Structures are given as C-alpha cells and as structure tokens.
Amino acid sequence: MSRAPATTFGSDHRFTQGLPILTVEKHKVTIAILCALPLESDAVEGQLDEYCRTGPLPIEKVAWDTNTYSRGRIGRHHVVIVHLAGMGKRDAVAAATNCRASFPDINLALVVGICGGVPSYVNEIRREIVLGDVVISEGLVPFDFGRRYPDQFVMKDELVDILGKPPLEIRSLLSKLKTQNGRRYLTQRTRQYLGDFSHDLRNYAVYPGVAEDKLYEETYRHKHRSSSSCRICTDGNDSVCETARSSSCEALQCSNDKLVRRTRLVQQGGLGPAIHFGLMASGDQVMKSGQHRNDIAERHNVIAFEMEGAGVWDTFSCIVIKGVCDYDDSHKNKKWQRYAAATAAACMKALLDEWTMTSWIICFCG
C-alpha cells in the first residue's frame, strides 16, 4: 500500500502521515467518530491503523447533511470520523441526525473525548478518579434539565429514565468489561495503545505529571485573595471578577494548603489511567463549581460531567467514553486536555477489540 499524503487528513497531519491508504466502500464502514474539538479528533486519528482515501469526490451523503467526515480503520473496524461544528447537545443532535440519514446502517455510537470528573465515588468500595482516568457511561443524566427559579436552578429528580437504558448488546458488553478479567484486560490494552500513541507523536500527549494533578477543597474558590486590590473578589460576598476567572492558580496564588490528598497519586504515582464505569451527567452547562459538582454527584450518583452524549443518545445506541481533564471546579484549566483525549481514544480502541458486531458503529468525540 502507498502512504497517505500528509496534507489530506485530520487537523494535525502527523497522525496520518505514513499510514497505509485504505480504499473501502461506504456500506462496509462500521465505526464513525464525531469530534467536537480538534484535539479530540487528533487523538482518535492517532489510533488509526489505516487511512482511507475518499477519491476525487467527497463521501456520499444526503443533500442536507452538513457534516464533514474522514475515514479509516481501527483494528477490524472501518471507521468514519464526523467533525462536530461545536460543543454541546445542539451540535451533537444535528450531527447525529445528519449522520443517521447519510449512514442508515449505523447501530452503535461511541462518544469519545474529554470530560470533568467527580474526585471520588462509591461502587462497592470508594474509588478515586484522578486526571487522565477514563470514564465509560452506563447511562446519562441530563443535569441541565429542570426549572429556573429567581434564586436557583432546580434539577428534575427522576432523570435517569429520561434517556433510557443502553440496549441489550451494550449492557452485555459492559458487563463483560466490568468483570475482574475484563477490567484488567481493558486497562492493560488502553495503556498499551496510549504508549504506542505517545511514542509516535512524541510530545503531543505526554503525561503532565503528578504535581499538576491538583484537587482543591470544594469550597475553596478560584479568585483574588484578601491581599489583592480587587474589590470584587474581596468584598466578602464570594463574588469573583472576570480577570480571576481567566487567571491561572499560580497567578492567583491558590494555596497548596487547600489541596486534597489523593491516595492513588501518593501510593501509585503516574502508573497510567484507570477505567471507571458509571452514570455521567450530560448538558450544555460547563460545570465550574466543586460544591455543585458534589451535590449533583451525590443526588444522582454520577461520576463525570460531559456535554455531547445526551445529543446522541436518542439517535443511536450509544456508549460515552471520556478522559478526565479536570475536576469540574473553579480551578479547571486546559493542561490535561490533550492527555485526557489521548487516554479516551486509547480506551476506545481497546473497547473496540471486544466489540464483535459486524455492522455499523459510530464514535462521537465530544
């Protein structure tokens, strides 16, 4: 096979440069990958085994389909990558609807990308989530579904049944992966694929380091301190100015005394991502409050927050696979986004090793 030209695929052409070129008919494609962020599609493209040339004409689609697609192969699955116009449910709904029209044989969607994580949760035992870990959905909770009152937003209580349970095939696969052997295999293969990805792309998805994994107490706000001349942040009303919102923890001198000790980081260090299974909160709001994060997590038993899954759930059979890039508090930043996207893409590839259906699969990265 000839090599793919470096100018024909992806937002970062290092991912496909040198990959074999694959020619395949559209109806044989079994996976589509829809990405809200370029760094998410970069990570998925980094797991391609072959690149598919579409020829002089664009991929065949219905006239009203505004999606942009790329194609390739991951393992035994032929894949189509769908590039979302933006983040959130609205763009995810539009992309999923268009993709369903252009590819009517699709039977599974994988929503792959980055998310915010709940620092700890109880599933038989208390488990810690650290940055770079991967969360796989067992269901979605729309956390922006409710009523807005003058003084607060009240979520609807009976949320899980709104989006329904995953179909039988997905529940069966997740049951296998959650066994002791299944979880061990998935974790090992994820770390293997992550290592291959990082080696090929050198500095693209380097682990930021234990020292950069910082979880602050839930009530400790990201704002100017009492010694600052900022009257908004220091007026005693817990207000935060716009300058503080866009400043780093280093610039605001956020205190290390307010950091929460993470047992996994102390005992294991950077040994690679762990895999978690559970409910995920999905909505258009960006969660940036440790207190609200914990409140929603405790009331609805969710372990992560993301923004695209709910837009895909009613159109396709769906699994959400997200790498944890922050803790959904006011201290969130972008330092971990590339690495988290890479861990999610590696986990996606490991999961597809276990997926045995031969018809269409779509993977939405958001």
PyMOL commands that set and color helices and strands:
alter all, ss='L'
color gray80, all
select helices_A, chain A and resi 26-28+38-45+89-102+160-163+168-177+180-201+210-212+242-245+249-252+256-258+263-268+290-300+309-313+337-354
alter helices_A, ss='H'
color red, helices_A
select strands_A, chain A and resi 21-22+31-35+50-52+68-74+77-83+106-117+120-122+126-128+134-142+146-148+153-155+275-282+302-306+318-326+360-365
alter strands_A, ss='S'
color yellow, strands_A
deselect
rebuild
show_as cartoon
